[in-house]
Amino acid sequence: MTETIKLMQAHSSVRRFKEQEIPQEHLNEILKAAQMASTWKNFQSYSVILVRSQEKKDALYELVPQEAIRQSAAFLLFVGDLNRAEKGARLHTDTFQPQGVEGLLITSVDAALAGQNTLLAAESLGYGGVIIGLVRYKSAELAELFKLPDYTYPVFGIALGVPNQKHDVKPRLPLDQLVFEEEYQEVSVEAIEAYDRVQADYAGARATTTWSQRLAEQFGQAEPSSTRKNLEQKKLL
Ligand SMILES: Cc1cc2nc3c(=O)[nH]c(=O)nc-3n(C[C@H](O)[C@H](O)[C@H](O)COP(=O)(O)O)c2cc1C
């Protein structure tokens, strides 16, 4: 196994951090690694807002009460961004029509790839972190806090810092339920129940709900309207 693969297979999210900074040169290297992720047509349709001031982290925590935000040495907000695209496109055309599903997929996939590079690069330097997707439920408030212009929206954040906790690696689905030879195969309900048990064993006393209960919480009801409303306001829907 290579060192890279070992690092990737050892990943686990870190949500508690020591009161220790990440030096600027480390942040630069992490962000330069992030930037090298593949990106649709090299459009680089995302931006990153680096939050280091405790004041701003606390303001964000008020909106999204996740302890990792408040404790992080650096919080990186990944923004889906077609604002640059508008400026480039308008050099050549009077019409700019980014609204719709493709624009959202292009920007969120680009942001996600850069985000994953960020986390792995940080982990390779001994830092830990967690992706915070809950920022989306407060999209409009974040747009105001971070002065996000038209054609931009928060996709997720990453809280980074020196780890103050270490969890075992969280077991994933068996590979044959996720990777199919040549054509798609629907998994059985028994397989889902078996994975519920694997997850329950892993979480032990920390478990409050099962994996499938969390699926029900997420998808058993209509999505929150706040994400869509903000995308409409930012002219992306
Ligand atoms: C898009 C996305 C959003 C996430 N949002 C949150 C979040 O808001 N809060 C949180 O504690 N973890 C969040 N996570 C972390 C996941 O819960 C975590 O990656 C998953 O449970 C697997 O655990 P592991 O990363 O420790 O292997 C998010 C992960 C992703 C990919």
The ligand as a MOL file (V3000), in Angstrom:
LIG
                    3D

  0  0  0     0  0            999 V3000
M  V30 BEGIN CTAB
M  V30 COUNTS 31 33 0 0 0
M  V30 BEGIN ATOM
M  V30 1 C -21.3920 16.9090 2.4740 0
M  V30 2 C -21.1150 16.5260 3.8950 0
M  V30 3 C -21.6960 17.2560 4.9240 0
M  V30 4 C -21.4370 16.9300 6.2620 0
M  V30 5 N -21.9960 17.6920 7.2460 0
M  V30 6 C -21.7010 17.4320 8.5370 0
M  V30 7 C -22.1990 18.2930 9.5580 0
M  V30 8 O -22.9040 19.2800 9.2950 0
M  V30 9 N -21.8650 18.0110 10.8430 0
M  V30 10 C -21.0650 16.9440 11.1590 0
M  V30 11 O -20.7940 16.7550 12.3480 0
M  V30 12 N -20.5680 16.1120 10.2060 0
M  V30 13 C -20.8630 16.3390 8.9030 0
M  V30 14 N -20.3190 15.5630 7.9150 0
M  V30 15 C -19.3980 14.4580 8.2720 0
M  V30 16 C -20.0690 13.0930 8.1170 0
M  V30 17 O -21.0080 12.9110 9.1450 0
M  V30 18 C -18.9820 12.0180 8.1560 0
M  V30 19 O -18.0800 12.2100 7.0990 0
M  V30 20 C -19.6050 10.6130 8.0370 0
M  V30 21 O -20.4070 10.3250 9.1460 0
M  V30 22 C -18.5150 9.5580 7.9400 0
M  V30 23 O -17.6990 9.5980 9.0850 0
M  V30 24 P -16.1250 9.8090 8.9510 0
M  V30 25 O -15.8880 11.0710 8.1360 0
M  V30 26 O -15.6340 9.9570 10.3550 0
M  V30 27 O -15.5690 8.6030 8.2780 0
M  V30 28 C -20.5690 15.8520 6.5670 0
M  V30 29 C -19.9780 15.1350 5.5240 0
M  V30 30 C -20.2430 15.4760 4.2150 0
M  V30 31 C -19.5720 14.7030 3.1030 0
M  V30 END ATOM
M  V30 BEGIN BOND
M  V30 1 1 1 2
M  V30 2 1 2 3
M  V30 3 2 2 30
M  V30 4 2 3 4
M  V30 5 1 4 5
M  V30 6 1 4 28
M  V30 7 2 5 6
M  V30 8 1 6 7
M  V30 9 1 6 13
M  V30 10 2 7 8
M  V30 11 1 7 9
M  V30 12 1 9 10
M  V30 13 2 10 11
M  V30 14 1 10 12
M  V30 15 2 12 13
M  V30 16 1 13 14
M  V30 17 1 14 15
M  V30 18 1 14 28
M  V30 19 1 15 16
M  V30 20 1 16 17
M  V30 21 1 16 18
M  V30 22 1 18 19
M  V30 23 1 18 20
M  V30 24 1 20 21
M  V30 25 1 20 22
M  V30 26 1 22 23
M  V30 27 1 23 24
M  V30 28 2 24 25
M  V30 29 1 24 26
M  V30 30 1 24 27
M  V30 31 2 28 29
M  V30 32 1 29 30
M  V30 33 1 30 31
M  V30 END BOND
M  V30 END CTAB
M  END
